[in-house]
Amino acid sequence: MFDAHTITQVLVAAVICGIIGLDRTALGQFMISQPVVAGPLTGWLLGDVTAGFIIGGTLELIWVLDMPIGTFVPADSTVAAVAATAIAVLGSGKQADLPVIGFSLLMTVAMVPVTMFADHLMRQRNAQIPELALSSGGRPTEAGVTTWHLAGLIAFFLKSFFMCLALVPAGLVLVAGFRSLPAPFSRAMEVFVTLLPLLGVASVVRRLSMNTLDRTLLMGFCVGAVSVQLFHVPELAAIMLAAAGGWVGVRSHGA
């Protein structure tokens, strides 16, 4: 299971997660840390961009409105998207199949409390920076402030890096066990991953008031659902249509 190639790919995924994770709060904030970007980017670098689109688009719909406002610590959707994509790709071999993608998405539920706890620890550490930057004379110095802020960037990178480094191997072990289960479990995961965008759309609708509900939100989902049922369009296209509709609607109202 963990040959040299797999170990290398796990390390690549962890480095990707560490770099992209900086964009979430610590550096840049160019939105590449959003699941809809982080998932496909990870999938592309690991050789299966389709799995990244499915996982990233679905997680984007579910967590698109979770913001780190006040004392609320949202789930780290970046780590979840990168880790789930890496698990799906590496756990399937060459190309991730729908059952493994569905199981990888299901495992993000277990990742949520872990990521929230890690972010909570980082906030506690950041709250200590003003005291740590003080010199022996009791006053902050430019060198001290610069050093501790740079150390903060390294800490954020290491947080995402080690979380992904721990979650991906654990997920691969669980995927190996899942693939040994009877066929009905695989079919159940296919249905799960096909219908999961419904949960994402419902989450977006629940958090938006009817006054701000954009028609693009429902249009993408309806077109995707009709396309699958009447025209037998691949599930990936339906998921991307639903994700695009929700994303455009929310972003346009948030602008």
HUFENRA-V238320 format. One record per residue. N is the residue number from 0. RES is the residue in one letter. NEAR is the number of other C-alpha atoms within 10 Angstrom. Layout:
BEGIN
n=N res=RES near=NEAR
n=N res=RES near=NEAR
END
This chain:
BEGIN
n=0 res=M near=12
n=1 res=F near=11
n=2 res=D near=7
n=3 res=A near=9
n=4 res=H near=11
n=5 res=T near=15
n=6 res=I near=15
n=7 res=T near=12
n=8 res=Q near=16
n=9 res=V near=24
n=10 res=L near=17
n=11 res=V near=18
n=12 res=A near=25
n=13 res=A near=27
n=14 res=V near=19
n=15 res=I near=22
n=16 res=C near=29
n=17 res=G near=26
n=18 res=I near=18
n=19 res=I near=28
n=20 res=G near=28
n=21 res=L near=23
n=22 res=D near=19
n=23 res=R near=19
n=24 res=T near=14
n=25 res=A near=15
n=26 res=L near=13
n=27 res=G near=12
n=28 res=Q near=14
n=29 res=F near=11
n=30 res=M near=14
n=31 res=I near=18
n=32 res=S near=26
n=33 res=Q near=25
n=34 res=P near=30
n=35 res=V near=28
n=36 res=V near=20
n=37 res=A near=30
n=38 res=G near=34
n=39 res=P near=24
n=40 res=L near=23
n=41 res=T near=29
n=42 res=G near=27
n=43 res=W near=16
n=44 res=L near=15
n=45 res=L near=19
n=46 res=G near=17
n=47 res=D near=21
n=48 res=V near=20
n=49 res=T near=19
n=50 res=A near=27
n=51 res=G near=32
n=52 res=F near=28
n=53 res=I near=30
n=54 res=I near=29
n=55 res=G near=32
n=56 res=G near=31
n=57 res=T near=28
n=58 res=L near=27
n=59 res=E near=28
n=60 res=L near=27
n=61 res=I near=23
n=62 res=W near=18
n=63 res=V near=22
n=64 res=L near=16
n=65 res=D near=15
n=66 res=M near=11
n=67 res=P near=12
n=68 res=I near=8
n=69 res=G near=6
n=70 res=T near=8
n=71 res=F near=11
n=72 res=V near=17
n=73 res=P near=19
n=74 res=A near=23
n=75 res=D near=26
n=76 res=S near=29
n=77 res=T near=29
n=78 res=V near=31
n=79 res=A near=31
n=80 res=A near=33
n=81 res=V near=32
n=82 res=A near=32
n=83 res=A near=35
n=84 res=T near=35
n=85 res=A near=34
n=86 res=I near=29
n=87 res=A near=30
n=88 res=V near=28
n=89 res=L near=26
n=90 res=G near=26
n=91 res=S near=19
n=92 res=G near=10
n=93 res=K near=11
n=94 res=Q near=15
n=95 res=A near=23
n=96 res=D near=17
n=97 res=L near=23
n=98 res=P near=24
n=99 res=V near=25
n=100 res=I near=27
n=101 res=G near=23
n=102 res=F near=25
n=103 res=S near=29
n=104 res=L near=28
n=105 res=L near=16
n=106 res=M near=19
n=107 res=T near=22
n=108 res=V near=12
n=109 res=A near=12
n=110 res=M near=20
n=111 res=V near=16
n=112 res=P near=14
n=113 res=V near=16
n=114 res=T near=23
n=115 res=M near=17
n=116 res=F near=15
n=117 res=A near=17
n=118 res=D near=19
n=119 res=H near=16
n=120 res=L near=13
n=121 res=M near=15
n=122 res=R near=13
n=123 res=Q near=10
n=124 res=R near=13
n=125 res=N near=15
n=126 res=A near=11
n=127 res=Q near=11
n=128 res=I near=16
n=129 res=P near=13
n=130 res=E near=12
n=131 res=L near=14
n=132 res=A near=20
n=133 res=L near=15
n=134 res=S near=14
n=135 res=S near=8
n=136 res=G near=7
n=137 res=G near=9
n=138 res=R near=11
n=139 res=P near=15
n=140 res=T near=14
n=141 res=E near=10
n=142 res=A near=11
n=143 res=G near=17
n=144 res=V near=18
n=145 res=T near=12
n=146 res=T near=12
n=147 res=W near=17
n=148 res=H near=16
n=149 res=L near=11
n=150 res=A near=13
n=151 res=G near=17
n=152 res=L near=15
n=153 res=I near=14
n=154 res=A near=18
n=155 res=F near=22
n=156 res=F near=22
n=157 res=L near=19
n=158 res=K near=22
n=159 res=S near=27
n=160 res=F near=23
n=161 res=F near=15
n=162 res=M near=20
n=163 res=C near=26
n=164 res=L near=21
n=165 res=A near=14
n=166 res=L near=23
n=167 res=V near=26
n=168 res=P near=21
n=169 res=A near=12
n=170 res=G near=22
n=171 res=L near=22
n=172 res=V near=14
n=173 res=L near=16
n=174 res=V near=22
n=175 res=A near=14
n=176 res=G near=10
n=177 res=F near=15
n=178 res=R near=16
n=179 res=S near=10
n=180 res=L near=10
n=181 res=P near=9
n=182 res=A near=9
n=183 res=P near=9
n=184 res=F near=14
n=185 res=S near=20
n=186 res=R near=12
n=187 res=A near=14
n=188 res=M near=20
n=189 res=E near=20
n=190 res=V near=13
n=191 res=F near=18
n=192 res=V near=25
n=193 res=T near=19
n=194 res=L near=14
n=195 res=L near=20
n=196 res=P near=25
n=197 res=L near=18
n=198 res=L near=14
n=199 res=G near=22
n=200 res=V near=22
n=201 res=A near=15
n=202 res=S near=16
n=203 res=V near=23
n=204 res=V near=18
n=205 res=R near=11
n=206 res=R near=12
n=207 res=L near=15
n=208 res=S near=10
n=209 res=M near=9
n=210 res=N near=6
n=211 res=T near=13
n=212 res=L near=18
n=213 res=D near=19
n=214 res=R near=12
n=215 res=T near=18
n=216 res=L near=22
n=217 res=L near=18
n=218 res=M near=17
n=219 res=G near=23
n=220 res=F near=23
n=221 res=C near=16
n=222 res=V near=14
n=223 res=G near=23
n=224 res=A near=22
n=225 res=V near=13
n=226 res=S near=17
n=227 res=V near=17
n=228 res=Q near=9
n=229 res=L near=8
n=230 res=F near=9
n=231 res=H near=11
n=232 res=V near=14
n=233 res=P near=12
n=234 res=E near=19
n=235 res=L near=19
n=236 res=A near=16
n=237 res=A near=24
n=238 res=I near=27
n=239 res=M near=21
n=240 res=L near=23
n=241 res=A near=28
n=242 res=A near=29
n=243 res=A near=21
n=244 res=G near=24
n=245 res=G near=30
n=246 res=W near=21
n=247 res=V near=16
n=248 res=G near=21
n=249 res=V near=22
n=250 res=R near=11
n=251 res=S near=12
n=252 res=H near=11
n=253 res=G near=9
n=254 res=A near=5
END
